[in-house]
Amino acid sequence: MNMNREISDMEENTWLRLWYETYGQGADDATTANIAEQWSLKSGDGKPDADMAWGLHWLWGAKWLDSGRAQLILGHKYAAALMSSSVLENISEDMILPWKAFSLEVPEGLLDFGQLHYRRITVGVFEGLQFGCILTLRGHRDDGGTAWFSRISGDAASLFFSKEEAKYVNDVREVKDLDFKERAMQLACRLVTGALYTVQHTDNFRSKEYPSKSRSDGRRGPPPHRVYFVGKPMSLDCRPAVHHYLSGRDSAPPSVQSIVRGHYKRQVIGIGRAGRKVVWIEPYWRGPEEAPILTHPYKVGPQP
């Protein structure tokens, strides 16, 4: 199934072939990674970082099929609100990954800059590998070429929350606009984190399942394709602030009154108040409607 132009039919066919040789036969991540590494030598650019990224790319594809092609879809306003919500590292222990590999569709135009357009975020977590976690921005350029930018680390907490402990791998064929890519990666981590917390702790999502196809020789294919629609209607539109941040400016002024940044807090739950869960407080306007326009900017970028 060709999800969009950023995932080609050739890639999906390659992932499917790798899945049949590995996960389809009960192989673990390490075994699959060894095979994917050999395949990467034919796809990379002859440089260690590029070869490693391509190896993880093939590995992610097979794992994605094994996870039922889990795909998250969000609306423009909801995605922009999550990108505008600060995420603190002290809530990383509450993060639960329902899938070992999944894809998140970026609403059109939200992560665009100049000739570069990101349309998809892919995330993979693998056991027994030095760099076992990867988040990749995938997109295309106006000239028709593809582009990707990856962030890899040894564990999920570092992948999403700790920039210092993560490693970046850039498409060596497209080394321009690194500032934009780093800013886009910052927002992508916020988007993925917020979407996972939404699925984990609220009912603001619905799923749809597509049946998998079986092979003609009788062997079953990967699990059914699962699509999750995440979010709810939003009255506040944070897209202008996101676009200002991506353009290189640290902040963007609000249009009316004052705006309170979206944020997360840990809420006490359960018998004896012994449990905890992470609750997202979405961005909202503060102050009476007749109040004057706020003069100081609303920051979307990294916190000091």
N, C-alpha and C positions, 0 to 999 in steps of 0.2 A: 504494500500500500504506500503510494507516494504521498506523504503528508503535505509537502509543499516543495517549492523549488530548491530549498536549502537541503533537503534530503532526497537524493536522486534514487531512481529505481535500481541503478547499478549498485549503489551503496547498500540498499536494503537486500538485494540479492546476495551480496557478499556477506552481509551479517547473517543472513539465513543459512548460507553454506557453512559459515563458522559455527553457528548454533547447532546444526545437525552433527558436526564433527566433535562438539564439546558438550555443552549443556544438555543437548538432546540425548546424549549418551551417558549423562550423569557425571560429567567432569566438573571439577571445582574451578575456582577463579584462577589459581596458580597455573594449572594445566592449560586452561584457555588462554591465559596471558602469554605463556611460552609460544603457543601457536600464533597468536596475534602478533607477537614480536617479530616472528619470521615474516609474516605478511607485511609488516610495516617497512621492512627493508626495501620492498618493492614500491612503497607508496611515499616514503619520506623523502627528504632532500639530502640525505647523506650526512646529516648533522645529528648528534646524539639527542638534542632536545626535540628536534622535529620527528626523528624516528620514534622516540618515546611517546610523543603526542599522538602520532598516527597509530602506534600499537594500542594505546589506551582508547583511541577512537574506534578501532575494530573491536576491541574487547567490550567497550561500552555498547556498541550496536548489538552484539550477541546477547549481552546481559539485558538490554532493553527488550529484546524479543522474549527472553526468558521471564521478564517481569510483566509480560502482557502488553507491551508497548504503552505503558502508562503515560498519559499525556494530560497536562493541566492547561486549561483555557480560562483566561480572565478578560474582563472588559477593560477598556482604556482607562476609565476613571479609577476603577478599583486597583489596577496595576500601578498607576501613577501614585495613588495614595500609599500603597505599600512601599514604593520606592522612596517616598518622602517621610517614611517612618524610621526613626533612629533605632538601631538594634544594639543592645549591650551584650558584651561577652558573657556576663554572669548568668544569662538565661540559656546558655548553650547546653547545660545539662538536662534541660527540659525538651530538647529537640528529639523528635522521633521520626525516623525515615521509614515510611510505610512501604517503599520500594527501594531496591538496591540500584536501580537505574530508571530514570524517568526523563521526560521532556516537558518543557514549558514553552508554550507559544507566546511570543512577545507581540502585543497588539501593534498593528501596523503604524509606523511613524514614531513610535515612542522611543526607540533607540536608534535614531537616524542622525547622521552628521555628514554633510558634504556628499561624497561619492559612496559612502559606506552605510549599509543598512543591515542591522541585526534583526532577525526574525525568530530566532529560537535559542533557548538555553537548554543544555543537556547536562545532567548530573549523574555520576556513577560512583558507587562505593564498592570496593572489592577487598576481599580478605587475603592476607598473606603477602601483600605487595608493599614495597617501600613507599611509593606514591600511590596509595590505594584509593584516593578520592580525587575526582576531577569535575570541574565545572567549566563548560565551554560555551562561549558565545559563537553562534553560527549565523552567517549572513551572506550577502552578495554585494558586489560593487556595480556601479552603473555601467561599467564596461562588459558586464556579463560574467565576470569571474567570481569565484567564491572567496570567502574570508572567514577566518576563525581566530579566536583568542581564548587561551585556556589558563585556568588557575588550578594548580594541583597541590596536594598536601598529603600528609600521612594519616590524617583523621578528619572526620566530618566537622568537628568543632573548629579546627584551624582553617578548614576550607571556607566556612561561612563567616567566622567571627574574628580571626586573627590574620591580618594582612602580613605581618612580619614573618609568620611561619609558613606562608604559602609561596609557591614558586609559579612564575608566569612563563608561559610558552606562547610566543607570537608566531603567526604564520610568516615564515621567512620571505615569502613572496610578496607580502603586504606589510611593510614595516612603518608605513606612514600613520599619522594620527594616533600615536601612542597615548597622548594625553587623553584624547577622547575615549580610547579603549579602556584605559584604567578607570576613568570616571564611569563608563558604561558597566564595567565589571563591579564597581562599588554598588551601583544601583541594582545590578542583576542579583547580587548576593542578598540584598534587602528584599527584592521581589520574591526570590525562591524561599527565603526564610519565612517571610510573611505568609506566603501561600501554604507552606507546610504547617504553620501554626493554625491557619484558618481551617485546613482539613482536619487537623489533629484535635482541635478544641471547640469547634463550632459546627453548626448545621448549615453553614453558608456554602454548601457545595452539593452538586448532584452528579451522578455518574451515568454513563451509557456504555454498554458492552456490545462489541461487534464480534460475531463468532469467527473462530480461526478456521483455516482451510486445512484439510488433511491431504497428505500426499497420495498419489495414485497407487503406490506400492503398499499402502495400508498404515505406514508409520504416521503418527499424529504430528502436527506442527506445533509451533509455540502456543502458549496460552492465548485466550481471546484478547482482542485489542480493547483496552479500557480507556475511556476519555472522561475526565472530571472537569466539570464547569464550576469554577471557584469564584465566590464573591457575592455581592449584593448591590442594589442600586445606590449610587453615591450622589449626594447633593453638591459636594465640594469637588472642584476640578483642579488637581495639582499638576496637570500637564505643563502649564506655562513655567512653573518653577523647575520641573525636571528638564525642560528644554533649555532654560537659562543655565542650569548647572552643566549640562552636556556641552554647551557652547563655550565653556571656559570661564564663565563668571561664577563666583562662589555663591551668589544668592540672587533672589528675584523678589521684588516687592509685591505684596498682595494687592488685590484690586479694591478690597473694601475692609473696613474695621481692622481687627487683628486676627492672626491665624495661630492656632496652637498646633505644634508639630505632632504628628502621629507617633505613638510610642507603645512600648510593651510594659506590662507590670505583672508581677507574680501574685496570684490570688489564692488565699487560703480556702480549702474545700475539705469536705469529708467529715467523718465522725471524729470528734475530738480535735477538729481543725488541724489534722496531721498531714493532709495532702496539699499539694501545690499544683497549680496549672498556670500557664502563660496566657494572658488575655491581651488582645490588641485593642488599643484605644485609637480609633481612626482620627485623622486630622479634622479639626472643626473651627468654625469662626467663633470668636469670643467678643462680647461687648454688644451694646444696644445698636439697633439698625441705624439710628440717627447719629451714631458716633462718627467722627472724622476718620479719614483714611490713615492707617498706620504709616509712620514715616520710616521706621527701621526695617531692614530687609528680613525676609523669611529664608533661612538657610536650608539647603537641601544636601549640601556636601558633607564630608567627614566632620565629625565633632572634634573639637580640640581636646 
